[in-house]
Amino acid sequence: MEDYFQIGIITAPHGLRGETKVYPTTDDARRYKRLKEVILAAPEEGQGGTGERVTLEIEGVKFFKQFVILKFKGMDRIEDVEKYRKYSLLVPRSNAVRLRKDEYFIADLTGLMVQDEDGTEIGTLKDVMETGANDVYVIALKDGRELLLPAIKQCVLEVDIAAGFMRVHILDGLL
């Protein structure tokens, strides 16, 4: 299981006073109002970065269109934040949003072994596509094909994060 969750990506400085424009990667951007600090994570070495992580205290939060504007304590000039383009903002699992029944973090679902109703392994959950009505699970089947499975009660019969599997019913016409 992941110990940290990405909640945003810094896209650019915002203004001249050290504010940053953040693209939120969380379902609830308003959660930034409740945060006191975040972990700033550089891109990994293979992606042109160093992989370094720094904890920063949040001094101010505003919202602008689909972005969150953050002001970090001690960063008061555009030069202070310019170097953080494309850095991720992380929170520890202990600071993650509370989930309701039958809700899961995408990071916990990715990689689960997927079984059919009989318990036969059919593949691995590769990705989750977030759509307007319901999420869609991208399952890499053992034969090399992909299955797009709607994340609805009729299809998802059981999810056991601890055991590492998901049991599903494949509706007619999906394969």
C-alpha positions as CSV (number, residue, x, y, z in Angstrom):
1,M,0.0,0.0,0.0
2,E,1.1,3.5,-0.7
3,D,2.2,5.6,2.3
4,Y,1.8,8.9,0.5
5,F,-0.9,10.2,-1.9
6,Q,-0.5,12.8,-4.6
7,I,-3.0,15.6,-4.2
8,G,-1.7,18.0,-6.8
9,I,1.0,19.1,-9.3
10,I,2.6,22.6,-9.3
11,T,2.1,24.0,-12.8
12,A,3.6,27.5,-12.5
13,P,4.2,30.5,-10.3
14,H,1.2,32.7,-9.8
15,G,2.1,36.4,-9.6
16,L,5.3,37.8,-8.1
17,R,4.8,37.1,-4.4
18,G,5.7,33.4,-4.2
19,E,2.3,31.9,-4.9
20,T,2.0,28.7,-7.0
21,K,-0.7,27.5,-9.3
22,V,-1.5,23.9,-8.5
23,Y,-3.5,21.4,-10.6
24,P,-5.4,19.3,-8.0
25,T,-5.3,15.6,-8.4
26,T,-7.7,14.9,-5.6
27,D,-11.5,14.6,-5.9
28,D,-12.1,17.4,-3.3
29,A,-9.9,20.5,-4.0
30,R,-11.5,22.2,-1.0
31,R,-9.4,19.8,1.2
32,Y,-6.5,22.3,0.7
33,K,-8.3,24.7,3.1
34,R,-7.8,22.1,5.9
35,L,-4.2,21.3,5.2
36,K,-1.4,22.8,7.3
37,E,1.5,21.3,5.3
38,V,2.3,19.2,2.3
39,I,5.3,17.3,1.0
40,L,6.9,18.7,-2.1
41,A,8.3,15.9,-4.2
42,A,10.6,16.4,-7.1
43,P,10.2,14.3,-10.2
44,E,12.1,11.0,-10.0
45,E,15.6,10.8,-11.4
46,G,14.4,8.9,-14.5
47,Q,12.0,11.8,-15.3
48,G,14.6,14.6,-15.1
49,G,14.5,15.3,-11.4
50,T,16.2,14.4,-8.2
51,G,13.4,12.6,-6.3
52,E,14.0,14.9,-3.3
53,R,11.2,15.6,-0.8
54,V,10.7,18.7,1.4
55,T,7.9,19.4,3.8
56,L,6.4,22.9,3.4
57,E,3.9,24.8,5.6
58,I,0.9,26.2,3.8
59,E,0.4,29.9,4.5
60,G,-2.5,30.7,2.2
61,V,-5.1,29.0,-0.1
62,K,-7.2,30.5,-2.9
63,F,-9.1,29.0,-5.8
64,F,-8.9,30.2,-9.4
65,K,-10.8,28.3,-12.1
66,Q,-9.8,24.6,-11.9
67,F,-6.6,25.5,-10.0
68,V,-5.6,25.9,-6.4
69,I,-3.3,28.9,-5.6
70,L,-1.0,28.0,-2.7
71,K,1.3,30.3,-0.8
72,F,4.0,28.5,1.2
73,K,5.6,30.0,4.3
74,G,9.0,31.5,3.6
75,M,8.5,31.7,-0.1
76,D,7.8,35.3,-0.9
77,R,9.2,35.8,-4.4
78,I,8.6,34.3,-7.8
79,E,12.2,33.1,-7.8
80,D,11.5,31.0,-4.7
81,V,8.9,28.9,-6.4
82,E,9.9,29.0,-10.1
83,K,12.1,25.9,-9.7
84,Y,9.2,23.8,-8.4
85,R,7.3,23.5,-11.7
86,K,6.1,19.9,-12.2
87,Y,6.7,18.9,-8.6
88,S,4.1,16.8,-6.9
89,L,2.3,17.7,-3.7
90,L,1.9,14.7,-1.4
91,V,0.2,14.0,1.9
92,P,0.8,11.0,4.2
93,R,-1.9,8.3,4.3
94,S,-2.7,9.5,7.9
95,N,-3.7,12.9,6.4
96,A,-5.8,11.5,3.5
97,V,-9.5,12.2,3.2
98,R,-11.8,9.8,5.0
99,L,-13.4,7.2,2.7
100,R,-17.0,6.1,2.9
101,K,-18.1,2.4,2.6
102,D,-17.1,0.9,-0.7
103,E,-14.8,3.8,-1.6
104,Y,-11.1,3.1,-2.3
105,F,-8.0,5.1,-3.1
106,I,-6.9,4.6,-6.7
107,A,-3.4,3.9,-5.5
108,D,-4.7,1.0,-3.5
109,L,-6.7,-0.5,-6.4
110,T,-3.9,-0.3,-9.0
111,G,-2.2,-3.7,-9.2
112,L,-5.0,-5.8,-7.6
113,M,-5.4,-9.2,-9.1
114,V,-8.8,-9.5,-10.7
115,Q,-10.9,-12.7,-10.5
116,D,-14.2,-13.6,-12.1
117,E,-17.2,-14.8,-10.2
118,D,-15.7,-18.4,-9.9
119,G,-12.5,-17.1,-8.4
120,T,-10.5,-17.7,-11.6
121,E,-7.8,-15.1,-12.1
122,I,-8.5,-13.0,-15.3
123,G,-5.9,-10.2,-15.0
124,T,-4.7,-7.2,-13.1
125,L,-6.3,-3.8,-12.5
126,K,-4.0,-1.5,-14.4
127,D,-5.7,1.9,-14.1
128,V,-8.9,3.8,-13.1
129,M,-10.5,6.1,-15.5
130,E,-12.6,8.8,-13.8
131,T,-15.7,9.6,-15.8
132,G,-18.7,11.7,-15.0
133,A,-21.2,8.9,-14.0
134,N,-18.9,6.2,-12.5
135,D,-15.3,5.2,-12.6
136,V,-14.1,2.6,-15.1
137,Y,-11.5,0.0,-14.2
138,V,-8.9,-0.8,-16.9
139,I,-8.0,-4.4,-16.5
140,A,-5.1,-6.0,-18.3
141,L,-6.3,-9.5,-19.1
142,K,-4.0,-12.5,-19.1
143,D,-4.4,-12.9,-22.9
144,G,-3.0,-9.4,-23.5
145,R,-6.3,-7.6,-24.2
146,E,-7.8,-4.9,-22.0
147,L,-11.2,-4.9,-20.4
148,L,-12.9,-1.6,-19.5
149,L,-15.2,-2.5,-16.6
150,P,-17.6,0.0,-15.1
151,A,-17.1,0.4,-11.3
152,I,-20.7,-0.3,-10.4
153,K,-22.2,-2.8,-7.9
154,Q,-23.5,-5.1,-10.7
155,C,-19.9,-5.6,-11.9
156,V,-17.7,-5.2,-8.8
157,L,-18.7,-8.0,-6.4
158,E,-15.9,-7.8,-3.8
159,V,-12.7,-5.8,-3.2
160,D,-10.2,-7.0,-0.6
161,I,-7.3,-4.6,-0.6
162,A,-5.5,-6.5,2.2
163,A,-5.6,-9.8,0.3
164,G,-4.8,-8.0,-3.0
165,F,-7.7,-9.1,-5.1
166,M,-11.0,-7.9,-6.7
167,R,-13.8,-10.3,-7.7
168,V,-16.0,-9.1,-10.6
169,H,-18.9,-10.0,-12.8
170,I,-18.4,-9.3,-16.5
171,L,-21.6,-8.1,-18.1
172,D,-22.6,-9.6,-21.5
173,G,-21.0,-7.7,-24.3
174,L,-18.0,-6.2,-22.3
175,L,-15.5,-8.8,-23.6
